[in-house]
Amino acid sequence: MKLLKLIKKNNHPYFDNYVYVDNDNIYTISPEILLIKKKPKELEHLNGIYDRNLFINEIYKDRNNPEFMDNLLNDIPKYQTNHNDWEEEMVLNKKTIKEIERISKFRLKKGELSNQKGVGYYKKNFIATNAHYATWLHKPTEEINEHSIVIPIEAINILKKQNKAVLSTLLLLSKESIKEGGKLIQTFSKYIRFTFNDYTMYVRCGEITFPNLYGIMLERRHDKFYYFTLNKKELKNYVDKVHKVRKITKGENSIIEFKEVIESDSTYISCSYLDENDNIKTSKLFNPYSIINNIKKDIYVNFDVVLLKLILETIKDENVTFKGVAPIRAHYINDKYLLMPMR
């Protein structure tokens, strides 16, 4: 069965409310990611678009309940969502692939993708980039090698219009990752994902509502996550409950302590550091749960490869456990990046 492109004609930005079921798989689409699961035998009679909450909370959960499944056969309209405005998949042809090559200045090499579980692409013949909709490369003329640098075409188009410097930085980061021994392992949504040694890095770009959105998230293996914000004098991260103390660098950029302070009405990060005269100063960093209006001006940063390397330096010490509470967004304002947690 030919896959659907899952684009509604009214261009609604998210598809969290629906589950698409075809002959073989179940597709769950959230704002940033496309999840694919093999359809269980118990649900083999289902086909179409369903209300997500009903499907996950009732149908999928009770698929091993014979009585429930018997009743479901007689009551499918209750669960199925009738939509006539879904368009069929648009296959990205060789011309489109050449356009990506031209813009990104990277050659897409022949090869197969490594088998990542249920995220980003389907089997070995498909690559999915789900920005505000899912776009499929359907058996492309040239399969994309995992060492190639691929930027989702929607993000490229946005960056071309909004800020060529951001695109240049993305390419620089990508080349830097390979130079440092990392490799691109997957692209999806508005993220470019590549590895540095034991770390996985996601670079985010091209939000529709915030065209210059740009952020970073590092994920270490074994389900340990690291989220960072930076500015010229403060390197902030979320530390574990033990409130470990560490010294990162010497001189004016030296960070000597981070603490998560929990008060009755708020939670924030306290950061102590040495100023230019080696005096200890403490700064109350922004509330990780705050909205943009509450964010202080002093968390503007200039984001570049140098800072990326500084991040990598801070996570070399295996004895320190960091705990992230939210991915970090960065808004590009007045030639600087304003960092904030994602909601």
PARO-677938 format. One record per residue (C-alpha): chain; y, z, x. Coordinates in nm, 4 decimals, always signed. Example, Ala and Ser with C-alpha at 12.3 -4.5 7.8 and 13.67 -1.06 7.14 Angstrom:
BEGIN
{A {-0.4500 +0.7800 +1.2300}}
{A {-0.1060 +0.7140 +1.3670}}
***
This chain:
BEGIN
{A {+0.0000 +0.0000 +0.0000}}
{A {+0.3395 -0.0936 +0.1348}}
{A {+0.5580 +0.2071 +0.2140}}
{A {+0.8814 +0.2632 +0.0275}}
{A {+1.2091 +0.2966 +0.2119}}
{A {+1.3033 +0.5873 -0.0130}}
{A {+1.6666 +0.4936 -0.0579}}
{A {+1.8259 +0.5691 -0.3909}}
{A {+2.0823 +0.3143 -0.5020}}
{A {+2.3447 +0.5846 -0.5503}}
{A {+2.2990 +0.6842 -0.1836}}
{A {+2.2370 +1.0508 -0.2569}}
{A {+2.2280 +1.2077 +0.0913}}
{A {+1.9189 +1.4253 +0.0586}}
{A {+1.5728 +1.3944 -0.0837}}
{A {+1.4654 +1.7589 -0.0747}}
{A {+1.3822 +1.7508 -0.4436}}
{A {+1.1068 +1.4930 -0.4290}}
{A {+0.7625 +1.4353 -0.2842}}
{A {+0.6304 +1.0815 -0.2473}}
{A {+0.2534 +1.0311 -0.2741}}
{A {+0.0810 +0.7025 -0.1905}}
{A {-0.2849 +0.6121 -0.1602}}
{A {-0.3347 +0.7984 +0.1655}}
{A {-0.0543 +1.0429 +0.2395}}
{A {+0.2005 +1.2896 +0.1047}}
{A {+0.5579 +1.2404 +0.2297}}
{A {+0.8032 +1.5301 +0.2111}}
{A {+1.1613 +1.4450 +0.2995}}
{A {+1.4165 +1.7104 +0.3899}}
{A {+1.7688 +1.6416 +0.5180}}
{A {+1.6657 +1.6080 +0.8804}}
{A {+1.2972 +1.5360 +0.8991}}
{A {+1.0135 +1.3398 +0.7449}}
{A {+0.6815 +1.5225 +0.7126}}
{A {+0.3578 +1.3379 +0.6536}}
{A {+0.0331 +1.5008 +0.5403}}
{A {-0.3022 +1.3436 +0.4726}}
{A {-0.3612 +1.3496 +0.0986}}
{A {-0.6435 +1.5927 +0.0125}}
{A {-0.9419 +1.4515 -0.1714}}
{A {-0.8631 +1.6768 -0.4664}}
{A {-0.5341 +1.4914 -0.5192}}
{A {-0.6676 +1.1394 -0.4744}}
{A {-0.5764 +1.0476 -0.8344}}
{A {-0.2047 +1.1251 -0.7788}}
{A {+0.0340 +0.8442 -0.6916}}
{A {+0.4120 +0.8284 -0.7209}}
{A {+0.7221 +1.0472 -0.6879}}
{A {+0.7017 +1.4128 -0.7927}}
{A {+0.9302 +1.7099 -0.8296}}
{A {+0.9043 +1.8845 -0.4946}}
{A {+0.9015 +2.2447 -0.6152}}
{A {+0.6418 +2.1796 -0.8820}}
{A {+0.4299 +1.9783 -0.6437}}
{A {+0.4314 +2.2307 -0.3584}}
{A {+0.4220 +2.5490 -0.5646}}
{A {+0.1693 +2.4349 -0.8227}}
{A {-0.0173 +2.1136 -0.7502}}
{A {-0.0692 +2.1455 -0.3748}}
{A {-0.1280 +2.5198 -0.3841}}
{A {-0.3884 +2.4941 -0.6625}}
{A {-0.5613 +2.1788 -0.5462}}
{A {-0.8884 +2.3702 -0.4950}}
{A {-0.8763 +2.5159 -0.8448}}
{A {-1.1027 +2.2890 -1.0560}}
{A {-0.9685 +2.4198 -1.3864}}
{A {-0.6101 +2.3568 -1.2841}}
{A {-0.6918 +2.0090 -1.1585}}
{A {-0.8717 +1.9187 -1.4809}}
{A {-0.5656 +2.0215 -1.6799}}
{A {-0.3383 +1.8378 -1.4385}}
{A {-0.5138 +1.5089 -1.5105}}
{A {-0.4067 +1.5401 -1.8716}}
{A {-0.0537 +1.6555 -1.7929}}
{A {+0.0677 +1.4388 -1.5036}}
{A {+0.3947 +1.3371 -1.6785}}
{A {+0.5029 +1.7013 -1.6604}}
{A {+0.5053 +1.6830 -1.2830}}
{A {+0.5868 +1.3223 -1.2096}}
{A {+0.9503 +1.2170 -1.1699}}
{A {+1.0361 +0.8788 -1.3127}}
{A {+1.2704 +0.6831 -1.0893}}
{A {+1.3325 +0.3142 -1.1153}}
{A {+1.5999 +0.3054 -0.8489}}
{A {+1.3938 +0.3333 -0.5318}}
{A {+1.4224 +0.0290 -0.3091}}
{A {+1.1405 -0.1133 -0.1037}}
{A {+1.1227 -0.0735 +0.2694}}
{A {+1.3411 -0.2950 +0.4855}}
{A {+1.1500 -0.3905 +0.7965}}
{A {+1.3531 -0.3823 +1.1149}}
{A {+1.2853 -0.7169 +1.2761}}
{A {+1.3048 -0.8373 +1.6345}}
{A {+1.6768 -0.9152 +1.6013}}
{A {+1.7484 -0.5516 +1.5057}}
{A {+1.5428 -0.4245 +1.7967}}
{A {+1.7434 -0.6499 +2.0311}}
{A {+2.0638 -0.5048 +1.8824}}
{A {+1.9469 -0.1527 +1.9677}}
{A {+1.8723 -0.2710 +2.3190}}
{A {+2.2158 -0.4284 +2.3503}}
{A {+2.4052 -0.1214 +2.2295}}
{A {+2.2008 +0.1402 +2.4107}}
{A {+2.1697 -0.0710 +2.7272}}
{A {+1.8067 +0.0318 +2.7550}}
{A {+1.5108 -0.2031 +2.7395}}
{A {+1.2507 -0.1097 +2.4796}}
{A {+0.9221 -0.1305 +2.6655}}
{A {+0.5866 -0.2149 +2.5199}}
{A {+0.3464 +0.0730 +2.4722}}
{A {+0.2221 +0.3291 +2.2284}}
{A {+0.3788 +0.6521 +2.1144}}
{A {+0.2000 +0.9743 +2.1949}}
{A {+0.0464 +1.1398 +1.8914}}
{A {+0.3004 +1.3962 +1.7663}}
{A {+0.1858 +1.5838 +1.4600}}
{A {+0.3348 +1.4686 +1.1326}}
{A {+0.6957 +1.4338 +1.2429}}
{A {+0.9085 +1.1313 +1.2979}}
{A {+0.6596 +0.8498 +1.2727}}
{A {+0.3342 +0.7475 +1.1144}}
{A {+0.0203 +0.6767 +1.3185}}
{A {+0.0752 +0.4385 +1.6106}}
{A {+0.2373 +0.1509 +1.4284}}
{A {+0.5383 +0.3164 +1.2722}}
{A {+0.8498 +0.4898 +1.3979}}
{A {+1.0628 +0.6791 +1.1480}}
{A {+1.4227 +0.7846 +1.1942}}
{A {+1.5378 +0.9824 +0.8941}}
{A {+1.9139 +1.0222 +0.8973}}
{A {+2.0429 +1.0465 +0.5417}}
{A {+1.7577 +0.8208 +0.4449}}
{A {+1.4295 +0.7197 +0.6027}}
{A {+1.4243 +0.4009 +0.8050}}
{A {+1.0926 +0.2642 +0.9213}}
{A {+1.0129 +0.0296 +1.2063}}
{A {+0.7084 -0.1292 +1.0548}}
{A {+0.4712 -0.2614 +1.3214}}
{A {+0.7583 -0.3737 +1.5454}}
{A {+0.7204 -0.6807 +1.7626}}
{A {+0.7631 -0.4581 +2.0632}}
{A {+0.6227 -0.1094 +2.0250}}
{A {+0.8460 +0.1568 +2.1743}}
{A {+0.7215 +0.3439 +2.4770}}
{A {+0.7721 +0.7216 +2.4908}}
{A {+0.9656 +0.6847 +2.8155}}
{A {+1.2177 +0.4499 +2.6561}}
{A {+1.5540 +0.5759 +2.5390}}
{A {+1.5940 +0.4943 +2.1708}}
{A {+1.8957 +0.5919 +1.9633}}
{A {+1.8727 +0.5633 +1.5821}}
{A {+2.0707 +0.2600 +1.4779}}
{A {+2.2619 +0.4488 +1.2071}}
{A {+2.3847 +0.6967 +1.4664}}
{A {+2.4783 +0.4105 +1.6959}}
{A {+2.6823 +0.2417 +1.4252}}
{A {+2.8683 +0.5640 +1.3498}}
{A {+2.9336 +0.6353 +1.7159}}
{A {+3.0575 +0.2816 +1.7759}}
{A {+3.3224 +0.3333 +1.5096}}
{A {+3.4128 +0.6940 +1.5830}}
{A {+3.3792 +0.7821 +1.9471}}
{A {+3.2378 +0.5673 +2.2240}}
{A {+3.2654 +0.8598 +2.4650}}
{A {+3.0038 +1.0556 +2.2707}}
{A {+2.7604 +0.7646 +2.2909}}
{A {+2.8237 +0.7407 +2.6646}}
{A {+2.7491 +1.1127 +2.6980}}
{A {+2.4241 +1.0731 +2.5061}}
{A {+2.3137 +0.7962 +2.7373}}
{A {+2.4171 +1.0002 +3.0410}}
{A {+2.2193 +1.3011 +2.9183}}
{A {+1.9203 +1.0796 +2.8522}}
{A {+1.9305 +0.9283 +3.2003}}
{A {+1.9866 +1.2725 +3.3500}}
{A {+1.6795 +1.4107 +3.1744}}
{A {+1.4594 +1.1409 +3.3237}}
{A {+1.6135 +1.1876 +3.6678}}
{A {+1.5325 +1.5603 +3.6476}}
{A {+1.1691 +1.4883 +3.5639}}
{A {+1.1991 +1.5011 +3.1882}}
{A {+1.1014 +1.2325 +2.9441}}
{A {+1.1941 +1.1262 +2.5968}}
{A {+0.9075 +1.2191 +2.3689}}
{A {+1.0404 +1.1376 +2.0254}}
{A {+1.3431 +1.0263 +1.8286}}
{A {+1.4041 +1.1043 +1.4658}}
{A {+1.6919 +1.1744 +1.2297}}
{A {+2.0184 +1.2039 +1.4185}}
{A {+1.8439 +1.3815 +1.7038}}
{A {+1.7435 +1.2460 +2.0396}}
{A {+1.4591 +1.4569 +2.1702}}
{A {+1.3513 +1.4759 +2.5318}}
{A {+1.1994 +1.7292 +2.7681}}
{A {+1.3045 +1.9171 +3.0785}}
{A {+0.9925 +2.0562 +3.2383}}
{A {+0.8642 +2.3156 +2.9886}}
{A {+1.1586 +2.2772 +2.7539}}
{A {+1.2212 +2.0408 +2.4685}}
{A {+1.5815 +1.9459 +2.4076}}
{A {+1.7306 +1.8035 +2.0909}}
{A {+2.0687 +1.6317 +2.1086}}
{A {+2.2290 +1.5853 +1.7697}}
{A {+2.4858 +1.3241 +1.6788}}
{A {+2.6324 +1.1204 +1.3986}}
{A {+2.6576 +1.3326 +1.0858}}
{A {+2.7985 +1.1356 +0.7934}}
{A {+3.0470 +1.4036 +0.6890}}
{A {+3.1280 +1.5036 +1.0484}}
{A {+3.0989 +1.1759 +1.2413}}
{A {+3.1539 +1.3385 +1.5789}}
{A {+2.9100 +1.6206 +1.5258}}
{A {+2.7324 +1.7006 +1.8468}}
{A {+2.5100 +1.9908 +1.9351}}
{A {+2.2211 +2.1115 +2.1446}}
{A {+1.9057 +2.3054 +2.0797}}
{A {+1.6392 +2.3928 +2.3326}}
{A {+1.2861 +2.4709 +2.2288}}
{A {+1.0342 +2.6151 +2.4683}}
{A {+0.6641 +2.5733 +2.4219}}
{A {+0.4569 +2.8321 +2.2374}}
{A {+0.7084 +2.8541 +1.9532}}
{A {+0.9879 +3.0209 +2.1491}}
{A {+1.3323 +2.8896 +2.0605}}
{A {+1.6655 +2.9016 +2.2421}}
{A {+2.0041 +2.8206 +2.0911}}
{A {+2.3176 +2.8099 +2.3045}}
{A {+2.6926 +2.7835 +2.2786}}
{A {+2.9214 +2.7548 +2.5766}}
{A {+3.2834 +2.7652 +2.6845}}
{A {+3.4493 +2.7747 +3.0229}}
{A {+3.4169 +3.1510 +3.0732}}
{A {+3.1501 +3.2538 +2.8267}}
{A {+2.7932 +3.1379 +2.8049}}
{A {+2.6609 +3.2904 +2.4839}}
{A {+2.3066 +3.3178 +2.3561}}
{A {+2.1195 +3.5339 +2.1121}}
{A {+1.9205 +3.7972 +2.2985}}
{A {+1.6236 +3.9915 +2.1731}}
{A {+1.6456 +4.3369 +2.0172}}
{A {+1.5914 +4.5075 +2.3501}}
{A {+1.9361 +4.3816 +2.4557}}
{A {+1.8301 +4.2679 +2.7984}}
{A {+2.1038 +4.2594 +3.0614}}
{A {+2.1198 +3.9774 +3.3121}}
{A {+2.3626 +3.8311 +3.5605}}
{A {+2.3887 +3.4531 +3.5406}}
{A {+2.6422 +3.3447 +3.8003}}
{A {+2.8940 +3.4997 +4.0347}}
{A {+3.2704 +3.4902 +4.0091}}
{A {+3.4876 +3.4147 +3.7111}}
{A {+3.2013 +3.2684 +3.5066}}
{A {+2.9717 +3.5653 +3.5556}}
{A {+2.8156 +3.6863 +3.2314}}
{A {+2.6815 +4.0379 +3.2765}}
{A {+2.5712 +4.1403 +2.9284}}
{A {+2.5085 +4.0101 +2.5786}}
{A {+2.4557 +4.2328 +2.2779}}
{A {+2.3851 +4.1638 +1.9145}}
{A {+2.6002 +4.4163 +1.7254}}
{A {+2.4980 +4.4930 +1.3689}}
{A {+2.7576 +4.6629 +1.1522}}
{A {+2.7556 +4.7471 +0.7842}}
{A {+2.9496 +4.4370 +0.6862}}
{A {+2.8868 +4.1912 +0.9677}}
{A {+2.6752 +4.0876 +1.2634}}
{A {+2.8258 +3.9443 +1.5794}}
{A {+2.7588 +3.8880 +1.9471}}
{A {+2.9383 +4.0973 +2.2070}}
{A {+2.9719 +3.9409 +2.5516}}
{A {+3.0789 +4.1203 +2.8703}}
{A {+3.1836 +3.9154 +3.1711}}
{A {+3.3840 +3.9280 +3.4928}}
{A {+3.7298 +3.7716 +3.4928}}
{A {+3.9011 +3.6032 +3.7876}}
{A {+3.9770 +3.9447 +3.9430}}
{A {+3.6213 +4.0732 +3.8935}}
{A {+3.7314 +4.3047 +3.6138}}
{A {+3.4826 +4.3574 +3.3346}}
{A {+3.5997 +4.2173 +3.0021}}
{A {+3.4284 +4.2264 +2.6681}}
{A {+3.4708 +3.9589 +2.4079}}
{A {+3.3600 +3.9746 +2.0455}}
{A {+3.2122 +3.6331 +1.9847}}
{A {+3.2004 +3.4761 +1.6437}}
{A {+2.9771 +3.5987 +1.3670}}
{A {+2.6680 +3.3746 +1.3723}}
{A {+2.6634 +3.3787 +0.9936}}
{A {+3.0322 +3.3033 +0.9481}}
{A {+3.1912 +2.9936 +0.8008}}
{A {+3.4126 +2.7595 +0.9978}}
{A {+3.7381 +2.9305 +0.8952}}
{A {+3.6313 +3.2473 +1.0765}}
{A {+3.5515 +3.0837 +1.4072}}
{A {+3.7787 +3.1782 +1.6953}}
{A {+3.9658 +2.9135 +1.8886}}
{A {+3.8315 +3.0389 +2.2196}}
{A {+3.4885 +2.8903 +2.1625}}
{A {+3.6037 +2.5358 +2.2265}}
{A {+3.4025 +2.3748 +2.5038}}
{A {+3.3802 +2.0617 +2.7072}}
{A {+3.0177 +1.9554 +2.6891}}
{A {+2.8768 +1.7605 +2.9821}}
{A {+2.5778 +1.7364 +3.2108}}
{A {+2.7099 +2.0124 +3.4358}}
{A {+2.6977 +2.2573 +3.1466}}
{A {+2.3564 +2.1282 +3.0499}}
{A {+2.2320 +2.2149 +3.3991}}
{A {+2.3931 +2.5579 +3.3662}}
{A {+2.1944 +2.6124 +3.0472}}
{A {+1.8754 +2.5217 +3.2272}}
{A {+1.9603 +2.7667 +3.5041}}
{A {+1.9978 +3.0489 +3.2534}}
{A {+1.6462 +3.0109 +3.1161}}
{A {+1.4579 +3.0061 +3.4435}}
{A {+1.3980 +3.3803 +3.4381}}
{A {+1.0733 +3.4172 +3.2454}}
{A {+1.1265 +3.7921 +3.2070}}
{A {+1.4147 +3.7425 +2.9668}}
{A {+1.3317 +3.6664 +2.6056}}
{A {+1.5983 +3.4985 +2.3981}}
{A {+1.5933 +3.4926 +2.0214}}
{A {+1.7782 +3.2278 +1.8230}}
{A {+1.9041 +3.2829 +1.4714}}
{A {+2.0464 +2.9387 +1.3947}}
{A {+2.0764 +2.5954 +1.5523}}
{A {+2.4236 +2.5249 +1.6869}}
{A {+2.6578 +2.2581 +1.5590}}
{A {+2.9568 +2.1310 +1.7531}}
{A {+3.2558 +1.9596 +1.5989}}
{A {+3.4526 +1.7273 +1.8216}}
{A {+3.8187 +1.8237 +1.7742}}
{A {+4.1136 +1.7468 +2.0004}}
{A {+3.8929 +1.6204 +2.2839}}
{A {+3.6858 +1.9393 +2.2816}}
{A {+3.3679 +2.0498 +2.1082}}
{A {+3.3912 +2.3357 +1.8612}}
{A {+3.0525 +2.5030 +1.8403}}
{A {+2.9208 +2.6750 +1.5299}}
{A {+2.5845 +2.7647 +1.3795}}
{A {+2.4287 +2.5222 +1.1367}}
{A {+2.4199 +2.6473 +0.7810}}
***
